[in-house]
Structures are given as C-alpha cells and as structure tokens.
C-alpha cells in the first residue's frame, strides 16, 4: 500500500483548478489539486464542508455548472482527457441524495434499461441482485418513491455499475442515510471492489466512513491536498496540523467522556487570495514562514510500518523548518 | 373506481350549482321571454297565452324544479327565439366547436412541446431567443387580427384555402357524429375529407396560436427546472443520449405541471371560440351562444352554460387522471 508509485495510476490529476464566476466575485473552489488514483484502490477524500472536495471530483466527469472554469490536466490510463464529461465513458458516480438521483416518474427497470443498454429482464434483475436489492425482479417495476433510502442508494449503485465503469466516484454516498444503512452501503462498496477490482473515490466529510473502507486517504483543505497517503499512516501518524485537528474533532470510543476538539476559525473564503499555507490562520503551530510561502509536499516515513511513507504539505514535516 | 364515483359526485354538485345560478339569474334579469317567443308582432293576448303555455307565471321554485326534472331526462328545453329544441341545435353546433378546439389543442401541443424542449435545451442561445420571440408573438396577436390577415393572404390573395364555413357549398355527406373530419372519412370520399381539412386549416391555426405560445413558455419553464435536477445529471453521467434525456426522462417530469394549464386552455378555447367562429362564419357553439345572448334567449344561454361547465368538469377530471398516470407519486383520493 505504498500509494501509486510502481504501476502507472488509473487516474492522474495535475494542478486542477475550478473557478466560479459569481456576482459576488471570482470564487476559487479548487486551487491546484494534484493526485494519483491507483487501479483497484479505494481512495478516501476527506475535508470540511466547502473545501472543494465535491467540486473537484464532480469536475472530473464534467458535472460543473456552466459558470465554472476548470483548468488542469486529467489522465486516464495515461491518456489525456478533457473535463467536459469525456471520462464518463470510464467512470460513473453515486450521489449524496439517492432519492434525487433517481427519476421519480420512471420505474427502476425503465431507468436501468437506459444506462445498461439492454432490455433483457433477467440481466436487469441480475444487476439489482448484485447490489443486494431484495426481490430484484419485482424491484424492476417499482418506482423510486416506493424504496427506502438504503434501497434507493443500492439502485443508484446498480445504475452506476450497469455501465461497467473502471472508476466509481462516490460523492458523500452515505451522508443522507442512517448509521446501519451507511454500514451496509459501505460493505456493499467493499464487496463490489473485491469482486470487480473497481477503483473507488469516496468523498466524505465523515472520517469514520473513510476509516472503514479506504486504502488511501487524501485530506483536502481550501481546495488543495494537504496530506495524502496510506489510510493507516494518515490515521495513526497524521503529519499535517489540519489532519490532526480533523482527527481530534471526530468522536472515537477511546475519547468517551472527553470534550470533542473543534478547529477554531473557518475555511478560507474562496474569493480571498491565499498567501502562504492556507491553514496557517487556524493552525496552532504556525510559524512566520507559513504565512509567506505555500508549503511543498514532503514525504514522511512511517515509524510503525517501515517502508511506508506518505506526504504532507507542511513546513513542520520532516523535522524543523 | 371508487375515486371516479366520488369525483362524479362532486362534479354533479358543481354542475347543479352552475345550473342553479344561471337559472336564477335568467329569471331575475328584466326581460320578457314570452314576447320573444311570441314574436315581434304578437298581440298582448297572444303573449299572455304564451306566458301561460310556457308556465312562466309559475313560482320560480316550481319552474326550477320542473327544469331540473327536464334536465335529468336529457331535455334542455326549447329556444324561445327559434322554438327549436336546444338539444338538437347543440348536436350540430357543439361538435363544430369541439372539432376546432380539439384540433387546435392537438396542433398547439404538437408544435409547442418540441419547441419548448428545444428552447430549454438551448437556454440563452440564439435558437432559444427565436423560439421565445415566436411564443410571445403567438400569445399576443389578437385572434380577430390574425384571422383576418390569414384570410386576406391565404384565401383572398393566394386562393389556396376557402374563406369561411365548414365545407364548400357543393360538398355534402351524412353527419352521424357532427365531427366533419370523422363524418367525411365515413363518407368514403377523399375529396370530401380534403374539403373539410382545407376549411379547418385557417380557423384551427388561428385558434391554436395562443395555446401554442403558452405551451412553449410553460414547457420551457418546467423543463429548465427539471434539467437542473440531480437525476438529469445522473442520466448525463450515465451517458444516456441527450435526446432521450430531453424528450423522455426530462419531458415526462416537465409535462405534469404544464398539463393542468394546457387542459384548462382547451376548455377556455371552447368557451371563447366565438371570435374565431364569427370571423370564419363557423356554425359552432360560440356563434350559437352569442346569438342567444343578443336575443336574451335564456333557455339557450342556460343550456350552453351547462355544456361549457360540463366540459370544464370533464377536462379537469381527465387532467387529474392523466396526471396520476404520468406521476406515480400522485394518489387519486
């Protein structure tokens, strides 16, 4: 799990910028994300609301409003791709609100037929069976409003898989579900990955969700990656002060009875220019240097698992500045 | 089924209400139906005789009850002006108007829905602007003006289409339904059908103008709303062809809110057909009703009002059924 070093990555994103022209000014939602996604891995993308994680990954499949300007490079299996939805041939998505992602006036079967490109009932039912929908044949004739939230998300996953994608972008797929259903959906994603070697990007603000299923984690802050690497390394030996603060503010059984930490301040306004480290204004360890120059990613060797390393964009990483 | 019965019940209440109001109004308004019936040269004694024959001196309540009794037997009474049974008149006048209104509505949907979808898919682009200009024009041009212009151009100047009427004077066929398109087809003669279609062309076009523009605007508006829904995004990510997304996935969602207003436009075009019918000398309900209003021929006015009410009620019921058919979330209860 050394990241995407040896084999070429399935997806490579370089210097991705997403900028919105709004009446209130130019909002820079994504500010130079570079990221590799290895084939077959589940990459967790975590960050506070407003850090640009959804915007960044929706832009890969062309889901940005017309007012957005997307810049940067995107490679899929080494091939250059445009941001206009070209990647849709290889990638599909599941969404935060499965109820809204299903067309209310068509049956599950009618909708599945369109994405799957077949009207063979047995094949369609098989697709529903694979995502664990009970009574798949009858479910084909059901309308979305007749399903529970968890069943809807399973249907959305079936739609996504019906296109036999190599990459699945899951944008907060469990946020709208209750905790037991969340667990079922996450288990389903793991099971599908194991069965089909699907590559998954799991975007979530919930570290518990990320912890449960991800092989690698990318921590986003203010439209950029501040720390990325193997899940175990990031969760056990977080290097970036933001990652540490994020972990400290997540409820854990071992912290029972203790007051949860919160991070003072707010995510920087997308309209403001950022000088130096974007987290410096909220960082308890910030030094003068942080406010001058944006930090480079530096590699850290794990002290627990030798040979495993990950990177963090902080001047404090790897000894004193 | 239970739903239909209950709807029929409430519809009856609505119809009864309208009948009662028009009946009362017709008896309260100062006019003398007896002298209308008796004719302009009748002597006072004859008028008095008529008044007794028609039981116009009976208490209003008695007249009302006997009128309702007639209605339940399907008897709409007789015209005071022509002395003809109103039901027989309606048999020929109502289909003439319904034929116009149905064809105009069909035409307006056939043109308006695709144009509305097109405009919504090209929001802000030149095609959208052109379609919107067309829509605004067609809702704002007055019917009598467009009718006259079309008559002037296609009938008088080019001579392609007849000026007015439902058929040419030398064309005759049986009228079992009163809908000339159907009747002419039943007559088995293609030249009859062609004659009927040529006569329908201009009035239908004129009548369709307003609902067409309205349809474009309604469909464009509700399509724009639907196209912003996450399930449309999901369909795009799912690489479903844009045509399918627009005309199937999005349109079915956009249709329901637009349909209600479009259905009412149909009912409205039946009751407001008189302008078109006047210009095209079309023997329809509008002409029948305006003649009756001018003569204060109350039985006809009451009967025509009743018919229009029934049309509104039926259209409303049909719309609710169609709405439930389109949107599975709508429950009929």
Interface residues (C-beta under 8 A of the other chain):
Chain A: X61 X62 X63 X85 X88 X89 X91 X92 X93 X95 X97 X100 X101 X102 X103 X104 X105 X106 X111 X114 X115 X143 X145 X156 X159 X160 X162 X163
Chain B: X229 X230 X231 X233 X234 X235 X236 X237 X238 X239 X240 X244 X249 X252 X253 X256 X326 X327 X328 X329
